[in-house]
Amino acid sequence: MRWAWISSILAACVMLLTGCWDSKEVQSINFITAIGIDYADNQYTTYAQLIDFSSIAKQEGPTPREGSQIWIGQGTGTTLSMAINNLYETSQQQTLWTHVKAIVLSQNALEGRLEDIFNTLLHSGQLRYTPWIYATEQDMSTLLSPSAILNQSAQTIELFEPMKLYKQHSKYEPVRLHQLLDSLREPASVVLLPSVSTKNQTWHNGEKNPPLIQMDGFYVVSNGKSQGKVSGAEADGTRYVNYDHVYQYPLYVHGNHGSTPDLTLTLHKPKTHIKARKSTDGITFDLFTSVKGTIAEDHGSIRSPHVMEQEASKQMEAQIRTTFAKTKARKVDSFGLVEHLYRHNLDWWKEEVAQQDEPLERIQLGKVEVNVKILNASTYKYGE
């Protein structure tokens, strides 16, 4: 009976010891939330963003900026591993990479350093394949210390949650790490890596324009290197041809070619069918684009729904041709035509592209047919 009593006590003690006795409080660990990587003068510089999770957890509503203080670490080394280890030397406590939600690469890092960078980052097994990935030409410390509108949590900014805004305004398509890694394994794959900055001239809090994350273009990455950056109107045609998903994006139709548009359409999910044909001059690509649109604003200059669709189709065709001409002149394949040839006409790719120093030299744009279907052309307008 005595031994049974003793055994019960020991069992109870063991049960008490099997809890999280060696666990650490969240404030006792450095959780990296974003990484920035630069390469210059044969040296890597790694930037690590830390956000005070304990302060965020204590807030029931919006988190004041001073309550969710952002710290930026900077480590350097001749290899990326050395730069990361340089961060640890003054980190004060254990640092984990399991919560990284965004990776930002400098322009220099895109020049043939991608395979080396990700071989190192993924070697530890802590980094997942799902962070959003970006490029920038801005100072990395400034970029990783942005503000948030209305003192919201720093974890809700566009850098970490880009799809919410993209579904409302599909300007530059977000990319996850695994999408970039997949392209590195293919000789002709193209990834449109979004560019980010904090050059905010739109929102202010009464006194100043705080630094807010925004996408300002994309880098065309192929064969592990950047072909160049595309932004502004130069990117319009790519949006219709080479984006995976365009949820909604405005098209300002200038029927009379004035400064004020006659019609504003919201475009939904354009799809482009690409057909290649071979000639003595190389490969000619014909593009057939279909898209649905809804009227967001109508100034009444264009009365017929059919004319509206024709004018919109002409403008989209012009944008596609302009984008192709300008990007080809810069030796940038933002339409991914070389990749299309590689995947659908491998023999032609080997004959016309693979052996060329400049793959786009033997590529021309042929037909461009755009079919716009307006869904709400009969919407009631005041005064009719």
Secondary structure, DSSP 4 states (H G I P E B T S, - for coil): -HHHHHHHHHHHHHHHHTSSTT---GGGSEEEEEEEEEEETTEEEEEEEEE-HHHHHH-SSPPPTTTT-EEEEEEEESSHHHHHHHHHTT--S-EE-TT--EEEEETGGGBT-HHHHHHHHTTTS-S-S--EEEEESS-HHHHTS---GGG--GGGSTTT-HHHHHTTS-SS---BHHHHHHHHTSSS-EEEEEEEE----S---SS------EEEEEEEEETTEEEEEE-GGGGHHHHHHS-S----EEEEE-TT--SS-SEEEEEEEEEEEEEEEEETTEEEEEEEEEEEEEEEEE-SS---HHHHHHHHHHHHHHHHHHHHHHHHHTT--TT-HHHHHHHH-HHHHHHHTTT-SSGGGGEEEEEEEEEEEETTTT---TT-
